[in-house]
Amino acid sequence: MHSGCEVCERLWREYAVAAASHIPLESKLLQAGRNRDFRRIAELNRRMDAALAVRSERRDRIRRHEAAAHEKGAGGGVEYS
């Protein structure tokens, strides 16, 4: 993130929310597994997939913004996991 860039700050906040959204789902999924609640497992897997897709989309938005607004030559971007 570039200091002072409002777009970077907003994108990173959105990414943080998306990254954190799957944490409670993981806990619920573990509990459903312990209870062998297969219907709940299927539902939570769908929700986890959706949450991970949002996280990936947010990460891609950060990458595109970095490349368009802040990259200074080859290799100047930031790597995100």
C-alpha positions as CSV (number, residue, x, y, z in Angstrom):
1,M,0.0,0.0,0.0
2,H,1.2,3.4,-0.8
3,S,1.1,5.9,2.1
4,G,-1.4,8.6,1.4
5,C,-3.2,6.9,-1.4
6,E,-6.9,6.9,-0.5
7,V,-7.7,4.2,-3.1
8,C,-5.1,1.9,-1.6
9,E,-6.4,2.5,1.9
10,R,-10.0,1.7,0.8
11,L,-9.0,-1.4,-1.2
12,W,-7.0,-2.8,1.7
13,R,-9.9,-2.2,4.1
14,E,-12.2,-4.0,1.8
15,Y,-9.7,-6.8,1.5
16,A,-9.3,-7.1,5.3
17,V,-13.1,-7.4,5.6
18,A,-13.2,-10.1,2.9
19,A,-10.2,-12.0,4.4
20,A,-11.8,-12.0,7.8
21,S,-15.2,-13.1,6.7
22,H,-14.3,-16.7,6.3
23,I,-12.9,-17.1,9.8
24,P,-16.3,-17.6,11.6
25,L,-17.3,-19.9,8.7
26,E,-14.3,-22.1,9.3
27,S,-15.2,-22.5,13.0
28,K,-18.8,-23.4,12.1
29,L,-17.6,-25.9,9.5
30,L,-15.4,-27.6,12.0
31,Q,-18.3,-27.9,14.4
32,A,-20.6,-29.3,11.7
33,G,-17.9,-31.8,10.9
34,R,-17.7,-32.9,14.5
35,N,-21.5,-33.3,14.5
36,R,-21.5,-35.1,11.2
37,D,-24.1,-32.6,9.9
38,F,-23.6,-33.1,6.2
39,R,-26.3,-30.7,5.1
40,R,-24.7,-28.0,7.2
41,I,-21.3,-28.9,5.8
42,A,-22.5,-28.5,2.3
43,E,-24.1,-25.2,3.0
44,L,-20.9,-23.9,4.8
45,N,-18.7,-25.1,2.0
46,R,-20.8,-23.1,-0.5
47,R,-20.5,-20.0,1.8
48,M,-16.7,-20.6,2.2
49,D,-16.3,-20.8,-1.6
50,A,-18.2,-17.5,-2.0
51,A,-16.2,-15.8,0.7
52,L,-12.9,-17.0,-0.8
53,A,-14.0,-15.8,-4.3
54,V,-14.7,-12.3,-2.8
55,R,-11.3,-12.3,-1.1
56,S,-9.6,-13.2,-4.4
57,E,-11.5,-10.5,-6.3
58,R,-10.5,-7.9,-3.7
59,R,-6.9,-9.0,-4.0
60,D,-7.0,-8.7,-7.8
61,R,-8.4,-5.2,-7.5
62,I,-5.4,-4.3,-5.3
63,R,-3.0,-5.7,-7.9
64,R,-4.7,-3.9,-10.7
65,H,-4.6,-0.6,-8.8
66,E,-1.0,-1.1,-7.9
67,A,-0.1,-1.8,-11.5
68,A,-2.1,1.1,-12.9
69,A,-1.3,3.8,-10.3
70,H,1.9,3.0,-8.5
71,E,4.1,0.6,-10.5
72,K,7.5,2.0,-11.3
73,G,9.0,-0.2,-14.0
74,A,9.3,-4.0,-14.1
75,G,9.1,-5.7,-10.7
76,G,8.0,-2.5,-9.0
77,G,4.7,-3.9,-7.9
78,V,3.9,-5.6,-4.6
79,E,3.3,-9.3,-4.2
80,Y,0.1,-10.4,-2.4
81,S,-0.8,-13.9,-1.1
